[in-house]
Amino acid sequence: MYHKNRIFLFVFFSLFLFCSGTVSAQKQKSKTECKVENTICVLGALEATADTIDNKDWRDQTYRELAKSYTKEKEIDKAIALIAKILTPDTKAMTIRGIGMETAQLSLTPEKNKEIFQSLRAQAEKIEHPSSYAIALTYIAMAQAFAGDNEGAWKTASEMKNDALRHKAYGETAEIQAELGDFKAAVISINKIDSIVFRNKAYHSISNILSDQGLYNEGYKAARAITNAYKQAQAMQYLYNKIKINKKKGGPL
């Protein structure tokens, strides 16, 4: 009897050690360290860590920044997949913005850009919070303009139901186009704004942006398009100041 008990204990402890070793190996496998040059592996490890963050806001913010990093690595599908993990509507919208803006800097084909922006729009449609949804569409339009897809940007902005938010989207799009030096496209965006107040504000913004870039002729035209005398005077004064500073530096006009 004593002999049988010893055999039983031996088998029991052998199985225990085997199972413990298997579990340990599995845990070790799940925490496989990356070689730092393998940035995709590093981001995967980062995502696994993010999944364990208890605080919702911190976790969402981590996913937002990770989505931008995945996009920089051209891992767009992984970036977009993170949006579903985010619980805060505003952070979803900001994540859509981050992916869109990073995409615009990747020099992808127009067809690929269109595919990505369609995917981002599909994610935006899942946002039930009205203001966050509108913000997401505005960011998509801005990113499309930044990527050179003006037609896509105008279409996205035009589909916004709220008048004020639609006007804002056109204005933000115009600012991106002005930053790219595309005055003609910026004017088209502004002319799509029905409200004279929003239109004046947009012209004022792009006049300043163009003046900052040394595009004084375009900045002057934008300033003169402002119908509010005070706002026009402000834009003209800003333009004049920029010209004087440039002249002191010996720059061309």
C-alpha positions as CSV (number, residue, x, y, z in Angstrom):
1,M,0.0,0.0,0.0
2,Y,2.8,2.3,0.9
3,H,4.5,1.5,-2.4
4,K,1.3,2.4,-4.4
5,N,1.0,5.7,-2.6
6,R,4.5,6.6,-3.5
7,I,3.8,5.8,-7.1
8,F,0.7,7.9,-7.0
9,L,2.5,10.9,-5.5
10,F,5.3,10.6,-8.0
11,V,2.8,10.6,-11.0
12,F,0.9,13.5,-9.4
13,F,3.9,15.7,-8.9
14,S,5.2,14.8,-12.4
15,L,1.9,15.9,-13.9
16,F,1.9,19.1,-11.8
17,L,5.4,20.0,-12.9
18,F,4.6,19.3,-16.5
19,C,1.4,21.5,-16.4
20,S,3.2,24.2,-14.6
21,G,6.0,24.2,-17.2
22,T,3.4,24.3,-20.0
23,V,1.6,27.3,-18.4
24,S,4.9,29.0,-17.8
25,A,5.9,28.5,-21.4
26,Q,2.6,29.9,-22.6
27,K,3.0,33.0,-20.4
28,Q,6.6,33.4,-21.6
29,K,5.4,33.1,-25.2
30,S,2.7,35.8,-24.7
31,K,5.4,38.1,-23.3
32,T,7.9,37.5,-26.1
33,E,10.3,40.4,-26.2
34,C,10.8,42.3,-29.5
35,K,13.9,43.3,-31.3
36,V,13.7,47.1,-31.2
37,E,14.3,47.3,-35.0
38,N,11.0,45.4,-35.5
39,T,8.8,48.4,-34.8
40,I,5.6,46.5,-35.7
41,C,6.4,44.0,-33.0
42,V,7.0,46.9,-30.5
43,L,3.7,48.4,-31.4
44,G,2.0,45.0,-31.0
45,A,3.5,44.8,-27.5
46,L,2.3,48.3,-26.8
47,E,-1.2,47.4,-27.8
48,A,-1.1,44.3,-25.6
49,T,-0.1,46.6,-22.7
50,A,-2.8,49.1,-23.6
51,D,-5.4,46.4,-23.3
52,T,-4.6,46.0,-19.6
53,I,-5.0,49.7,-18.7
54,D,-7.9,49.9,-16.2
55,N,-8.6,53.7,-16.5
56,K,-10.9,54.1,-19.5
57,D,-9.7,57.6,-20.5
58,W,-6.0,56.6,-20.3
59,R,-6.6,53.5,-22.3
60,D,-8.5,55.4,-25.0
61,Q,-5.8,58.0,-25.2
62,T,-3.2,55.3,-25.5
63,Y,-5.1,53.7,-28.4
64,R,-5.4,57.1,-30.1
65,E,-1.7,57.6,-30.1
66,L,-1.0,54.0,-31.1
67,A,-3.4,54.3,-34.0
68,K,-1.3,57.2,-35.4
69,S,1.9,55.1,-34.9
70,Y,0.4,52.1,-36.7
71,T,-0.5,54.5,-39.6
72,K,3.0,55.8,-39.8
73,E,4.1,52.2,-40.3
74,K,1.4,51.8,-43.0
75,E,-0.4,49.3,-40.8
76,I,-3.7,51.0,-41.6
77,D,-6.0,48.1,-40.9
78,K,-4.5,47.7,-37.4
79,A,-4.9,51.4,-36.8
80,I,-8.6,51.5,-37.9
81,A,-9.3,48.3,-35.8
82,L,-8.3,50.3,-32.7
83,I,-11.2,52.7,-33.1
84,A,-13.7,49.9,-32.1
85,K,-11.7,49.5,-28.8
86,I,-12.2,53.2,-27.9
87,L,-15.2,53.9,-25.7
88,T,-15.1,57.8,-25.6
89,P,-16.8,59.3,-28.7
90,D,-14.6,62.4,-28.7
91,T,-11.5,60.2,-28.6
92,K,-12.9,58.1,-31.5
93,A,-13.2,61.3,-33.5
94,M,-9.7,62.4,-32.6
95,T,-8.4,58.9,-33.5
96,I,-10.1,59.2,-36.9
97,R,-8.4,62.6,-37.3
98,G,-5.0,61.2,-36.4
99,I,-5.2,58.3,-38.8
100,G,-6.5,60.6,-41.6
101,M,-3.7,63.2,-41.2
102,E,-1.0,60.6,-40.9
103,T,-2.4,58.8,-44.0
104,A,-2.2,62.1,-46.0
105,Q,1.5,62.2,-45.4
106,L,2.2,58.7,-46.6
107,S,2.2,59.6,-50.4
108,L,-0.2,56.7,-51.1
109,T,-2.1,56.4,-54.4
110,P,-5.3,58.4,-54.8
111,E,-7.1,55.0,-55.0
112,K,-5.6,53.8,-51.7
113,N,-6.3,57.1,-50.0
114,K,-10.0,56.9,-51.1
115,E,-10.2,53.4,-49.7
116,I,-8.8,54.5,-46.3
117,F,-11.1,57.5,-46.1
118,Q,-14.1,55.4,-46.9
119,S,-13.1,53.1,-44.0
120,L,-12.7,56.1,-41.7
121,R,-16.1,57.3,-42.8
122,A,-17.6,53.9,-42.0
123,Q,-16.1,54.1,-38.5
124,A,-17.5,57.7,-38.1
125,E,-21.0,56.4,-38.9
126,K,-20.8,54.2,-35.8
127,I,-20.4,57.2,-33.5
128,E,-23.8,57.8,-31.9
129,H,-22.9,61.1,-30.1
130,P,-24.0,63.8,-32.6
131,S,-21.3,66.4,-31.9
132,S,-18.5,63.8,-31.9
133,Y,-19.9,62.4,-35.2
134,A,-19.8,65.9,-36.8
135,I,-16.3,66.5,-35.5
136,A,-15.2,63.2,-37.1
137,L,-16.6,64.2,-40.5
138,T,-14.9,67.6,-40.2
139,Y,-11.6,65.8,-39.5
140,I,-12.1,63.4,-42.4
141,A,-12.7,66.4,-44.8
142,M,-9.6,68.1,-43.5
143,A,-7.5,65.0,-44.0
144,Q,-8.9,64.5,-47.5
145,A,-7.9,68.1,-48.4
146,F,-4.5,67.6,-46.8
147,A,-4.1,64.5,-49.0
148,G,-5.0,66.5,-52.1
149,D,-8.5,65.0,-52.5
150,N,-10.4,68.3,-52.7
151,E,-13.4,66.7,-54.3
152,G,-13.6,64.1,-51.5
153,A,-13.3,66.8,-48.9
154,W,-16.1,68.9,-50.4
155,K,-18.3,65.9,-50.6
156,T,-17.7,64.9,-47.0
157,A,-18.4,68.4,-45.8
158,S,-21.6,68.7,-47.9
159,E,-23.1,65.7,-46.3
160,M,-23.1,67.3,-42.8
161,K,-26.7,68.0,-41.8
162,N,-26.1,70.8,-39.3
163,D,-25.6,74.1,-41.1
164,A,-23.1,75.6,-38.6
165,L,-21.0,72.5,-38.4
166,R,-21.1,72.1,-42.2
167,H,-19.9,75.7,-42.6
168,K,-17.1,75.1,-40.1
169,A,-16.1,72.0,-42.0
170,Y,-15.8,74.0,-45.2
171,G,-13.8,76.7,-43.3
172,E,-11.4,74.1,-41.8
173,T,-10.9,72.6,-45.3
174,A,-10.1,76.0,-46.7
175,E,-7.5,76.5,-44.0
176,I,-5.8,73.2,-44.9
177,Q,-5.8,74.2,-48.6
178,A,-4.4,77.6,-47.8
179,E,-1.6,76.0,-45.8
180,L,-0.8,73.9,-48.9
181,G,-0.7,77.1,-51.0
182,D,-3.8,76.2,-53.0
183,F,-5.6,79.5,-52.9
184,K,-8.0,78.6,-55.7
185,A,-9.2,75.5,-53.9
186,A,-9.5,77.4,-50.6
187,V,-11.8,80.0,-52.3
188,I,-14.0,77.2,-53.7
189,S,-14.4,75.8,-50.2
190,I,-15.3,79.2,-48.8
191,N,-17.8,79.9,-51.5
192,K,-19.6,76.8,-50.5
193,I,-20.4,78.4,-47.2
194,D,-23.9,79.9,-47.1
195,S,-23.4,82.1,-44.0
196,I,-21.7,85.4,-44.6
197,V,-20.5,85.4,-41.0
198,F,-18.7,82.0,-41.5
199,R,-17.5,83.1,-44.9
200,N,-15.9,86.3,-43.5
201,K,-14.3,84.3,-40.7
202,A,-12.9,81.8,-43.3
203,Y,-11.5,84.5,-45.5
204,H,-9.9,86.2,-42.5
205,S,-8.2,82.9,-41.5
206,I,-6.9,82.0,-44.9
207,S,-5.7,85.6,-45.4
208,N,-3.5,85.3,-42.3
209,I,-2.3,81.8,-43.3
210,L,-1.3,83.0,-46.8
211,S,0.4,86.1,-45.3
212,D,2.4,83.8,-43.0
213,Q,3.6,81.9,-46.0
214,G,4.7,85.0,-47.9
215,L,1.8,84.6,-50.4
216,Y,1.0,88.3,-50.1
217,N,-1.0,88.7,-53.3
218,E,-3.3,85.8,-52.4
219,G,-3.5,87.1,-48.8
220,Y,-4.5,90.5,-50.0
221,K,-7.2,89.0,-52.3
222,A,-8.6,87.0,-49.4
223,A,-8.6,90.0,-47.1
224,R,-10.5,92.1,-49.7
225,A,-13.1,89.4,-50.0
226,I,-14.2,90.0,-46.4
227,T,-17.4,92.1,-46.3
228,N,-17.1,93.1,-42.6
229,A,-15.1,96.3,-42.6
230,Y,-13.5,95.7,-39.2
231,K,-12.5,92.2,-40.0
232,Q,-11.2,93.2,-43.4
233,A,-9.1,96.0,-41.7
234,Q,-7.7,93.5,-39.2
235,A,-6.7,91.1,-42.0
236,M,-5.1,94.0,-44.0
237,Q,-3.2,95.2,-41.0
238,Y,-1.9,91.6,-40.4
239,L,-0.8,91.4,-44.0
240,Y,1.0,94.8,-43.8
241,N,2.9,93.8,-40.7
242,K,4.0,90.6,-42.4
243,I,5.2,92.5,-45.5
244,K,7.2,95.0,-43.3
245,I,8.8,92.2,-41.4
246,N,9.8,90.4,-44.6
247,K,11.2,93.6,-46.1
248,K,13.4,94.1,-43.0
249,K,14.8,90.7,-43.6
250,G,15.5,91.5,-47.2
251,G,13.0,88.9,-48.5
252,P,11.2,89.1,-51.8
253,L,7.6,90.3,-52.2
